[in-house]
Amino acid sequence: MGLIDRQRVEAVRFLEARGYTFEDGSWKPPAADAQSVLAGDVIHDMMLRRVEAITGRAGHELELESLTVAIKAYEYVRWRG
């Protein structure tokens, strides 16, 4: 078995170990774990509360920008847009 074949086998093991399945010619992501979704929503709520607390306060611009990026990314993944 050549290097490319070994890499492919390892890639399949990697995906399957993370819950992915290969169906109908393509990889399907793992089903959303309800506990992970709940934990993500709790963190999302905490970030929103922090944004509310620092909005308009001097010296928090970088933190506010970082939180905004993180919140938007989470919302996109969680609710697809």
Backbone atoms as SQL, in Angstrom:
CREATE TABLE atoms (id INTEGER PRIMARY KEY, chain TEXT, resi INTEGER, resn TEXT, atom TEXT, x REAL, y REAL, z REAL);
INSERT INTO atoms VALUES
  (1, 'A', 1, 'MET', 'N', 0.856, -1.170, 0.000),
  (2, 'A', 1, 'MET', 'CA', 0.000, 0.000, 0.000),
  (3, 'A', 1, 'MET', 'C', 0.904, 1.235, 0.000),
  (4, 'A', 2, 'GLY', 'N', 0.605, 2.156, -0.904),
  (5, 'A', 2, 'GLY', 'CA', 1.402, 3.361, -1.026),
  (6, 'A', 2, 'GLY', 'C', 1.023, 4.422, 0.004),
  (7, 'A', 3, 'LEU', 'N', 1.807, 5.495, 0.033),
  (8, 'A', 3, 'LEU', 'CA', 1.591, 6.581, 0.979),
  (9, 'A', 3, 'LEU', 'C', 0.199, 7.203, 0.815),
  (10, 'A', 4, 'ILE', 'N', -0.219, 7.449, -0.414),
  (11, 'A', 4, 'ILE', 'CA', -1.530, 8.068, -0.663),
  (12, 'A', 4, 'ILE', 'C', -2.643, 7.181, -0.123),
  (13, 'A', 5, 'ASP', 'N', -2.538, 5.884, -0.355),
  (14, 'A', 5, 'ASP', 'CA', -3.560, 4.967, 0.153),
  (15, 'A', 5, 'ASP', 'C', -3.594, 4.965, 1.676),
  (16, 'A', 6, 'ARG', 'N', -2.436, 4.977, 2.311),
  (17, 'A', 6, 'ARG', 'CA', -2.392, 5.020, 3.777),
  (18, 'A', 6, 'ARG', 'C', -3.009, 6.318, 4.295),
  (19, 'A', 7, 'GLN', 'N', -2.748, 7.430, 3.607),
  (20, 'A', 7, 'GLN', 'CA', -3.340, 8.706, 4.009),
  (21, 'A', 7, 'GLN', 'C', -4.861, 8.659, 3.881),
  (22, 'A', 8, 'ARG', 'N', -5.354, 8.057, 2.817),
  (23, 'A', 8, 'ARG', 'CA', -6.798, 7.951, 2.630),
  (24, 'A', 8, 'ARG', 'C', -7.431, 7.100, 3.725),
  (25, 'A', 9, 'VAL', 'N', -6.801, 5.987, 4.046),
  (26, 'A', 9, 'VAL', 'CA', -7.317, 5.116, 5.110),
  (27, 'A', 9, 'VAL', 'C', -7.348, 5.881, 6.431),
  (28, 'A', 10, 'GLU', 'N', -6.280, 6.624, 6.719),
  (29, 'A', 10, 'GLU', 'CA', -6.225, 7.393, 7.964),
  (30, 'A', 10, 'GLU', 'C', -7.281, 8.500, 7.974),
  (31, 'A', 11, 'ALA', 'N', -7.519, 9.124, 6.829),
  (32, 'A', 11, 'ALA', 'CA', -8.541, 10.172, 6.744),
  (33, 'A', 11, 'ALA', 'C', -9.928, 9.592, 7.027),
  (34, 'A', 12, 'VAL', 'N', -10.204, 8.415, 6.515),
  (35, 'A', 12, 'VAL', 'CA', -11.492, 7.756, 6.779),
  (36, 'A', 12, 'VAL', 'C', -11.622, 7.452, 8.262),
  (37, 'A', 13, 'ARG', 'N', -10.577, 6.916, 8.860),
  (38, 'A', 13, 'ARG', 'CA', -10.611, 6.639, 10.305),
  (39, 'A', 13, 'ARG', 'C', -10.861, 7.915, 11.102),
  (40, 'A', 14, 'PHE', 'N', -10.197, 8.994, 10.706),
  (41, 'A', 14, 'PHE', 'CA', -10.344, 10.286, 11.380),
  (42, 'A', 14, 'PHE', 'C', -11.799, 10.764, 11.329),
  (43, 'A', 15, 'LEU', 'N', -12.401, 10.724, 10.144),
  (44, 'A', 15, 'LEU', 'CA', -13.789, 11.178, 9.994),
  (45, 'A', 15, 'LEU', 'C', -14.756, 10.287, 10.760),
  (46, 'A', 16, 'GLU', 'N', -14.580, 8.983, 10.648),
  (47, 'A', 16, 'GLU', 'CA', -15.486, 8.062, 11.340),
  (48, 'A', 16, 'GLU', 'C', -15.368, 8.191, 12.859),
  (49, 'A', 17, 'ALA', 'N', -14.165, 8.466, 13.366),
  (50, 'A', 17, 'ALA', 'CA', -13.970, 8.652, 14.804),
  (51, 'A', 17, 'ALA', 'C', -14.709, 9.886, 15.318),
  (52, 'A', 18, 'ARG', 'N', -14.979, 10.809, 14.422),
  (53, 'A', 18, 'ARG', 'CA', -15.702, 12.024, 14.795),
  (54, 'A', 18, 'ARG', 'C', -17.181, 11.959, 14.458),
  (55, 'A', 19, 'GLY', 'N', -17.661, 10.773, 14.120),
  (56, 'A', 19, 'GLY', 'CA', -19.091, 10.572, 13.922),
  (57, 'A', 19, 'GLY', 'C', -19.590, 10.734, 12.505),
  (58, 'A', 20, 'TYR', 'N', -18.720, 11.011, 11.550),
  (59, 'A', 20, 'TYR', 'CA', -19.142, 11.155, 10.158),
  (60, 'A', 20, 'TYR', 'C', -19.437, 9.779, 9.567),
  (61, 'A', 21, 'THR', 'N', -20.384, 9.739, 8.634),
  (62, 'A', 21, 'THR', 'CA', -20.693, 8.502, 7.924),
  (63, 'A', 21, 'THR', 'C', -20.674, 8.778, 6.428),
  (64, 'A', 22, 'PHE', 'N', -20.353, 7.742, 5.673),
  (65, 'A', 22, 'PHE', 'CA', -20.299, 7.870, 4.215),
  (66, 'A', 22, 'PHE', 'C', -21.549, 7.202, 3.657),
  (67, 'A', 23, 'GLU', 'N', -22.458, 8.011, 3.110),
  (68, 'A', 23, 'GLU', 'CA', -23.730, 7.507, 2.591),
  (69, 'A', 23, 'GLU', 'C', -24.003, 8.104, 1.221),
  (70, 'A', 24, 'ASP', 'N', -24.481, 7.284, 0.324),
  (71, 'A', 24, 'ASP', 'CA', -24.880, 7.732, -1.015),
  (72, 'A', 24, 'ASP', 'C', -23.787, 8.546, -1.715),
  (73, 'A', 25, 'GLY', 'N', -22.546, 8.145, -1.524),
  (74, 'A', 25, 'GLY', 'CA', -21.446, 8.780, -2.238),
  (75, 'A', 25, 'GLY', 'C', -20.894, 10.046, -1.631),
  (76, 'A', 26, 'SER', 'N', -21.313, 10.414, -0.403),
  (77, 'A', 26, 'SER', 'CA', -20.755, 11.610, 0.228),
  (78, 'A', 26, 'SER', 'C', -20.722, 11.446, 1.741),
  (79, 'A', 27, 'TRP', 'N', -19.867, 12.246, 2.363),
  (80, 'A', 27, 'TRP', 'CA', -19.745, 12.218, 3.820),
  (81, 'A', 27, 'TRP', 'C', -20.865, 13.016, 4.453),
  (82, 'A', 28, 'LYS', 'N', -21.486, 12.441, 5.472),
  (83, 'A', 28, 'LYS', 'CA', -22.565, 13.098, 6.216),
  (84, 'A', 28, 'LYS', 'C', -22.035, 13.450, 7.605),
  (85, 'A', 29, 'PRO', 'N', -22.300, 14.677, 8.071),
  (86, 'A', 29, 'PRO', 'CA', -21.821, 15.067, 9.399),
  (87, 'A', 29, 'PRO', 'C', -22.582, 14.318, 10.489),
  (88, 'A', 30, 'PRO', 'N', -21.991, 14.245, 11.670),
  (89, 'A', 30, 'PRO', 'CA', -22.679, 13.567, 12.769),
  (90, 'A', 30, 'PRO', 'C', -23.943, 14.327, 13.165),
  (91, 'A', 31, 'ALA', 'N', -24.896, 13.597, 13.688),
  (92, 'A', 31, 'ALA', 'CA', -26.117, 14.231, 14.179),
  (93, 'A', 31, 'ALA', 'C', -25.747, 15.154, 15.333),
  (94, 'A', 32, 'ALA', 'N', -26.426, 16.274, 15.405),
  (95, 'A', 32, 'ALA', 'CA', -26.140, 17.242, 16.471),
  (96, 'A', 32, 'ALA', 'C', -26.434, 16.619, 17.827),
  (97, 'A', 33, 'ASP', 'N', -25.489, 16.732, 18.698),
  (98, 'A', 33, 'ASP', 'CA', -25.653, 16.236, 20.054),
  (99, 'A', 33, 'ASP', 'C', -26.407, 17.302, 20.850),
  (100, 'A', 34, 'ALA', 'N', -27.542, 16.941, 21.384),
  (101, 'A', 34, 'ALA', 'CA', -28.403, 17.913, 22.076),
  (102, 'A', 34, 'ALA', 'C', -27.669, 18.607, 23.212),
  (103, 'A', 35, 'GLN', 'N', -26.830, 17.881, 23.931),
  (104, 'A', 35, 'GLN', 'CA', -26.104, 18.490, 25.041),
  (105, 'A', 35, 'GLN', 'C', -25.096, 19.517, 24.539),
  (106, 'A', 36, 'SER', 'N', -24.426, 19.234, 23.430),
  (107, 'A', 36, 'SER', 'CA', -23.476, 20.187, 22.856),
  (108, 'A', 36, 'SER', 'C', -24.188, 21.442, 22.381),
  (109, 'A', 37, 'VAL', 'N', -25.354, 21.266, 21.761),
  (110, 'A', 37, 'VAL', 'CA', -26.138, 22.411, 21.298),
  (111, 'A', 37, 'VAL', 'C', -26.560, 23.261, 22.485),
  (112, 'A', 38, 'LEU', 'N', -27.008, 22.625, 23.553),
  (113, 'A', 38, 'LEU', 'CA', -27.415, 23.361, 24.741),
  (114, 'A', 38, 'LEU', 'C', -26.237, 24.131, 25.335),
  (115, 'A', 39, 'ALA', 'N', -25.076, 23.489, 25.418),
  (116, 'A', 39, 'ALA', 'CA', -23.889, 24.164, 25.947),
  (117, 'A', 39, 'ALA', 'C', -23.519, 25.348, 25.067),
  (118, 'A', 40, 'GLY', 'N', -23.596, 25.179, 23.744),
  (119, 'A', 40, 'GLY', 'CA', -23.308, 26.276, 22.829),
  (120, 'A', 40, 'GLY', 'C', -24.271, 27.431, 23.007),
  (121, 'A', 41, 'ASP', 'N', -25.541, 27.117, 23.221),
  (122, 'A', 41, 'ASP', 'CA', -26.533, 28.168, 23.427),
  (123, 'A', 41, 'ASP', 'C', -26.283, 28.922, 24.733),
  (124, 'A', 42, 'VAL', 'N', -25.845, 28.214, 25.758),
  (125, 'A', 42, 'VAL', 'CA', -25.525, 28.869, 27.034),
  (126, 'A', 42, 'VAL', 'C', -24.345, 29.823, 26.854),
  (127, 'A', 43, 'ILE', 'N', -23.318, 29.376, 26.147),
  (128, 'A', 43, 'ILE', 'CA', -22.161, 30.229, 25.889),
  (129, 'A', 43, 'ILE', 'C', -22.572, 31.434, 25.039),
  (130, 'A', 44, 'HIS', 'N', -23.431, 31.210, 24.044),
  (131, 'A', 44, 'HIS', 'CA', -23.941, 32.293, 23.202),
  (132, 'A', 44, 'HIS', 'C', -24.642, 33.338, 24.068),
  (133, 'A', 45, 'ASP', 'N', -25.475, 32.885, 24.975),
  (134, 'A', 45, 'ASP', 'CA', -26.194, 33.801, 25.868),
  (135, 'A', 45, 'ASP', 'C', -25.218, 34.587, 26.745),
  (136, 'A', 46, 'MET', 'N', -24.178, 33.929, 27.234),
  (137, 'A', 46, 'MET', 'CA', -23.180, 34.619, 28.054),
  (138, 'A', 46, 'MET', 'C', -22.460, 35.700, 27.257),
  (139, 'A', 47, 'MET', 'N', -22.130, 35.387, 25.991),
  (140, 'A', 47, 'MET', 'CA', -21.454, 36.380, 25.149),
  (141, 'A', 47, 'MET', 'C', -22.370, 37.575, 24.893),
  (142, 'A', 48, 'LEU', 'N', -23.654, 37.307, 24.653),
  (143, 'A', 48, 'LEU', 'CA', -24.592, 38.411, 24.420),
  (144, 'A', 48, 'LEU', 'C', -24.690, 39.312, 25.647),
  (145, 'A', 49, 'ARG', 'N', -24.745, 38.699, 26.834),
  (146, 'A', 49, 'ARG', 'CA', -24.812, 39.503, 28.062),
  (147, 'A', 49, 'ARG', 'C', -23.548, 40.333, 28.259),
  (148, 'A', 50, 'ARG', 'N', -22.403, 39.779, 27.892),
  (149, 'A', 50, 'ARG', 'CA', -21.145, 40.526, 28.013),
  (150, 'A', 50, 'ARG', 'C', -21.127, 41.703, 27.047),
  (151, 'A', 51, 'VAL', 'N', -21.614, 41.485, 25.829),
  (152, 'A', 51, 'VAL', 'CA', -21.695, 42.572, 24.849),
  (153, 'A', 51, 'VAL', 'C', -22.565, 43.694, 25.400),
  (154, 'A', 52, 'GLU', 'N', -23.713, 43.344, 25.972),
  (155, 'A', 52, 'GLU', 'CA', -24.592, 44.356, 26.556),
  (156, 'A', 52, 'GLU', 'C', -23.891, 45.125, 27.673),
  (157, 'A', 53, 'ALA', 'N', -23.090, 44.422, 28.460),
  (158, 'A', 53, 'ALA', 'CA', -22.415, 45.053, 29.597),
  (159, 'A', 53, 'ALA', 'C', -21.314, 46.020, 29.171),
  (160, 'A', 54, 'ILE', 'N', -20.643, 45.757, 28.053),
  (161, 'A', 54, 'ILE', 'CA', -19.497, 46.598, 27.678),
  (162, 'A', 54, 'ILE', 'C', -19.796, 47.572, 26.539),
  (163, 'A', 55, 'THR', 'N', -20.947, 47.464, 25.923),
  (164, 'A', 55, 'THR', 'CA', -21.276, 48.369, 24.820),
  (165, 'A', 55, 'THR', 'C', -21.260, 49.815, 25.312),
  (166, 'A', 56, 'GLY', 'N', -20.510, 50.643, 24.612),
  (167, 'A', 56, 'GLY', 'CA', -20.430, 52.051, 24.950),
  (168, 'A', 56, 'GLY', 'C', -19.406, 52.383, 26.014),
  (169, 'A', 57, 'ARG', 'N', -18.747, 51.408, 26.569),
  (170, 'A', 57, 'ARG', 'CA', -17.736, 51.665, 27.602),
  (171, 'A', 57, 'ARG', 'C', -16.359, 51.749, 26.962),
  (172, 'A', 58, 'ALA', 'N', -15.625, 52.769, 27.296),
  (173, 'A', 58, 'ALA', 'CA', -14.288, 52.986, 26.740),
  (174, 'A', 58, 'ALA', 'C', -13.345, 51.855, 27.152),
  (175, 'A', 59, 'GLY', 'N', -12.436, 51.512, 26.247),
  (176, 'A', 59, 'GLY', 'CA', -11.424, 50.516, 26.541),
  (177, 'A', 59, 'GLY', 'C', -11.832, 49.079, 26.256),
  (178, 'A', 60, 'HIS', 'N', -13.029, 48.881, 25.740),
  (179, 'A', 60, 'HIS', 'CA', -13.510, 47.520, 25.482),
  (180, 'A', 60, 'HIS', 'C', -13.762, 47.262, 23.995),
  (181, 'A', 61, 'GLU', 'N', -13.225, 48.119, 23.160),
  (182, 'A', 61, 'GLU', 'CA', -13.508, 48.005, 21.725),
  (183, 'A', 61, 'GLU', 'C', -13.016, 46.689, 21.131),
  (184, 'A', 62, 'LEU', 'N', -11.814, 46.257, 21.483),
  (185, 'A', 62, 'LEU', 'CA', -11.265, 45.013, 20.932),
  (186, 'A', 62, 'LEU', 'C', -12.066, 43.804, 21.416),
  (187, 'A', 63, 'GLU', 'N', -12.411, 43.789, 22.687),
  (188, 'A', 63, 'GLU', 'CA', -13.222, 42.693, 23.225),
  (189, 'A', 63, 'GLU', 'C', -14.585, 42.659, 22.547),
  (190, 'A', 64, 'LEU', 'N', -15.189, 43.823, 22.371),
  (191, 'A', 64, 'LEU', 'CA', -16.498, 43.904, 21.718),
  (192, 'A', 64, 'LEU', 'C', -16.424, 43.389, 20.286),
  (193, 'A', 65, 'GLU', 'N', -15.372, 43.762, 19.576),
  (194, 'A', 65, 'GLU', 'CA', -15.199, 43.291, 18.202),
  (195, 'A', 65, 'GLU', 'C', -15.029, 41.769, 18.158),
  (196, 'A', 66, 'SER', 'N', -14.225, 41.234, 19.072),
  (197, 'A', 66, 'SER', 'CA', -14.000, 39.787, 19.124),
  (198, 'A', 66, 'SER', 'C', -15.288, 39.039, 19.456),
  (199, 'A', 67, 'LEU', 'N', -16.029, 39.542, 20.417),
  (200, 'A', 67, 'LEU', 'CA', -17.302, 38.913, 20.778),
  (201, 'A', 67, 'LEU', 'C', -18.288, 38.946, 19.617),
  (202, 'A', 68, 'THR', 'N', -18.331, 40.054, 18.915),
  (203, 'A', 68, 'THR', 'CA', -19.243, 40.183, 17.779),
  (204, 'A', 68, 'THR', 'C', -18.923, 39.149, 16.705),
  (205, 'A', 69, 'VAL', 'N', -17.656, 38.966, 16.419),
  (206, 'A', 69, 'VAL', 'CA', -17.248, 37.964, 15.425),
  (207, 'A', 69, 'VAL', 'C', -17.647, 36.565, 15.894),
  (208, 'A', 70, 'ALA', 'N', -17.373, 36.253, 17.154),
  (209, 'A', 70, 'ALA', 'CA', -17.694, 34.928, 17.690),
  (210, 'A', 70, 'ALA', 'C', -19.199, 34.674, 17.686),
  (211, 'A', 71, 'ILE', 'N', -19.977, 35.675, 18.067),
  (212, 'A', 71, 'ILE', 'CA', -21.434, 35.526, 18.093),
  (213, 'A', 71, 'ILE', 'C', -21.977, 35.294, 16.689),
  (214, 'A', 72, 'LYS', 'N', -21.523, 36.071, 15.742),
  (215, 'A', 72, 'LYS', 'CA', -21.996, 35.905, 14.360),
  (216, 'A', 72, 'LYS', 'C', -21.631, 34.536, 13.807),
  (217, 'A', 73, 'ALA', 'N', -20.425, 34.076, 14.102),
  (218, 'A', 73, 'ALA', 'CA', -19.994, 32.758, 13.620),
  (219, 'A', 73, 'ALA', 'C', -20.853, 31.665, 14.234),
  (220, 'A', 74, 'TYR', 'N', -21.102, 31.746, 15.540),
  (221, 'A', 74, 'TYR', 'CA', -21.942, 30.744, 16.192),
  (222, 'A', 74, 'TYR', 'C', -23.353, 30.754, 15.619),
  (223, 'A', 75, 'GLU', 'N', -23.920, 31.936, 15.460),
  (224, 'A', 75, 'GLU', 'CA', -25.276, 32.035, 14.943),
  (225, 'A', 75, 'GLU', 'C', -25.368, 31.480, 13.514),
  (226, 'A', 76, 'TYR', 'N', -24.349, 31.707, 12.726),
  (227, 'A', 76, 'TYR', 'CA', -24.363, 31.168, 11.358),
  (228, 'A', 76, 'TYR', 'C', -24.370, 29.644, 11.375),
  (229, 'A', 77, 'VAL', 'N', -23.488, 29.073, 12.203),
  (230, 'A', 77, 'VAL', 'CA', -23.409, 27.618, 12.265),
  (231, 'A', 77, 'VAL', 'C', -24.667, 27.032, 12.894),
  (232, 'A', 78, 'ARG', 'N', -25.143, 27.654, 13.954),
  (233, 'A', 78, 'ARG', 'CA', -26.291, 27.111, 14.701),
  (234, 'A', 78, 'ARG', 'C', -27.587, 27.224, 13.916),
  (235, 'A', 79, 'TRP', 'N', -27.794, 28.367, 13.279),
  (236, 'A', 79, 'TRP', 'CA', -29.071, 28.607, 12.602),
  (237, 'A', 79, 'TRP', 'C', -28.916, 28.800, 11.092),
  (238, 'A', 80, 'ARG', 'N', -27.736, 28.509, 10.560),
  (239, 'A', 80, 'ARG', 'CA', -27.439, 28.578, 9.118),
  (240, 'A', 80, 'ARG', 'C', -27.878, 29.886, 8.476),
  (241, 'A', 81, 'GLY', 'N', -27.338, 30.963, 9.025),
  (242, 'A', 81, 'GLY', 'CA', -27.535, 32.255, 8.381),
  (243, 'A', 81, 'GLY', 'C', -28.390, 33.127, 9.170);
